[in-house]
Amino acid sequence: MKRVTLETWEYEWAAHVGTQRDAINRNKQDAAYYDKNRMESDNQRANIMSACGEMAVAKFLNRYWAGDYWPLDRHKEMRDRPDIFPDIEVRRIRKPTNPLAVRKRDAERKRVMFQTYIHYDDPTQVDITGWIEAWKAWRYGEQPGWDQTGTARVYSQEKLYAPEAYADKA
């Protein structure tokens, strides 16, 4: 695990991006697989926390983070973009011991998955718990009971590579 501390301006930018993402999606219909009972009640906070995770991984890897958000009418055109170029997807967990969730499309797009835990009491503190290639998490992960579509797998956090192993590789 690697703890990353966001500077004030980094947190403020991530909060802006998360707020914009929430505003854009506020009146959008949920996907068929979306289970509101499993999600946070505050979507804006969830979006901000996710953006903090993306910012932290980019900072750790010394990569540019675009902080993308776009209008709904451009979603189809933009949805295949990774969180961090050229191939990184960042997944945030709400509990420090949760497994990594990977989608079939992540494996098909040859993504590298990073998992983050953002501290609720201080969202400038982000733990990067590890990373793995999406195809490997998909192949060796388990079908979760909550996935009704067969498009998700969960991969044990203990099996993730240390964040520093990717930084050395990159």
Secondary structure, 3 states (H helix, E strand, C coil): CEEEECCHHHHHHHHHHHHHHHHHHCCCCCCCCCCHHHCCCCHHHHHHHHHHHHHHHHHHHCCCCCCCCCCHHHHHHHCCCCCECCCEEEEEECCCCCCEEEEHHHHHCCCEEEEEEECCCCCCEEEEEEEEEHHHHHHHCECCCCCCCCCEEEECHHHCECHHHHHHHC
